[in-house]
Amino acid sequence: MEITPEILKDSFGEAEAQAVYQVVKQEDDLVGFARQFMNHEDYRVARSALWALTKGTDQELSALQGMREELIDLAMTTDNSSVRRLSLNLIERLKMNEEDLRADFLDFCFEHMMDVEEFPGIQSICMKLAFRICQFYPDLMDELKRTLVAMQIEYYKPAVKSIRDRILKGKFK
């Protein structure tokens, strides 16, 4: 089966996402597939492609490590919340090292984790990513914890509260 924008544009469920991922995995071309479709002009195509990619194991997705910066750029620039959430999900599953600090991405994560108008899934993953970035820098970790303490937590959903509490209690890794 050749994966085309038309296939990715159609209504897409869990079974279709798994099927597309299996084709991409069999062709051993996660990077080519991601590059071809993740920035597609039709957000439905991009969303479906990113969703299919999330079906991979962390080990399989490590093939996308060299695309981390492109995924970050996509997450920071897209107007589509589904594309943002899925690209952030992929970023979160990739390795991050001390030398990978991007101040603009950390600022993005802080902004979106605090934004009460943002979807809880995006808030949560931005909080996780901010923690992962800050863990290399004690001053930034202190800033993250001060920010989390200052949150007016009654405005957030349980998933966001849970991650916040786990970070503050030192139980998040």
N, C-alpha and C positions, 0 to 999 in steps of 0.2 A: 504494500500500500504506500503510495506516495502522499506525503502530507502537504496539503496546499492551503492557502488562505481560506478557500471556500470551506474546507473541512473544519478548520479552526473557527470559522465565523458562525457556524451553525450552533444551535443549542447544544450545550456541552454538559454532561453529567460526569459522575465519578467513573463510570465504566469507560466512557469515551476518553477521559483524561488518562486513565490507566492504559488503554489501548494505544493512544498516541505515544505515551512514554515508552511502551514496550517496543514500538517500531523504531523510535529514536535510539533507544538502548541497543537494539539489535544492529542498527546501522553504525553504532559506536560513533555518533556525531552530535553529542550534546552541545558542544560549542557552536558548531555550524548551525544547528537548529535554533539555538538561542539567538545567535547573531542575525539569522534570517527573519525571525518573527517577533522578538521582544520589543522592538521599536516600531512595529508595524503601525501604519497610519490609522487602521481600524482597531480601536481599543479592544474589540471583541476577539480579534485574532491574537493580539498581544496577551490579553488576559488568559485565553485558552492555552497558549503556548507556555506561559509562565506556570499556569496551574499544572499542566502536564509535567513540567520539569520538577515540580515539588514532590512528585511521586517517587523520585529516585531516593536511594539511600544516601546518607552523608558521604559514604565512600564513593559512590557513583558521581555524586554532585561535586566532588573535589576536582573533577575535570573542568569545572567552571571557575576555579580559583583565579586564573588569569583574567577573568572577566569581572572580578569584584568591583573594580572602579567603574566599569560600564553599568553594572547593576546599580551601584550607588548613584551614578548620574541619572539613571532612569527613575529611580525612586524619588529623587529630589526634584525632578522636572516634570513628571507626568501630572496631568490634571485628573487622571482617573484613579479613584481610590482603590479599586480592585487591583489594578496594575501596580500601584504603590505597595499595597499590602503583600502581594505575591513576590515582588522583587525584594522587599525587605525580608521576607521569609527565607528566600534563597541566600541573601547576604548573611543572615543570622546563622545559617548552616555552614558557612565557609570559615576557614581559619582566619584569625585576626592576630597580628603581632604588634608589638610596641611601635615599630617603625611605620605602621599603617595608619597612624593618626591623620585624619583629615578634619581640620577644625570646622570646615563648612558642614561636613556630615554630622559631627558631634552637635553643632548648633541646630541643625535640622532635627536631630533626634530629640534634643531638649525641647525645642519648639513644639513638635508634634506629640510628645508624651504629655505635655502640660495643657495642650489645647483641648478644652472640654467639648468643643464642637467636632473634634476628630473622632473617627470610629474607634471603639475600644481595642480592636485587633491591631490597629496601627499604633495606638498609644502604647499598648503592651510591648509590642516588638521594638518600638523605639526606645522604651525604657530598658529592655534587655540589651539592646545594642549600645546604648549610652553606658550601661554598666560594664559591658565587655571592653569598651574603649577606655573608660576611666580607670579600670583596674590596674593599668600599667603606670598610672600617674597619681600619686597620693593627693596632690593638690586638686586635681580634677575629681577624684573620688570624694573628697570633702565637699566640693561644690555640688556634686550630684546628690549627696546625702542631705545637704542643706536645702536643696531645691525640693527633694522628696518630702522632707519634714514640713516645708512651707506650703505644700499642696493643700488646698481646701478639699479634703478627701471625700466629702459628702457629695461632690459633683461628679464622681467617677464611678464606673461600673465595677462589679466585684473582681473581674479578671485583672483590671488595672490595680485595684487596691491590694490584691494578693501579691502581685509581683513587687509592688512598692514595699509592702510589709516584709517580704522575704529578703529584699535587698537591705532594708534598714536593720533587720535582725541578723544579717550576715549569713543567711541560709540560702542564698542564691549563688550559683556558680556557673 
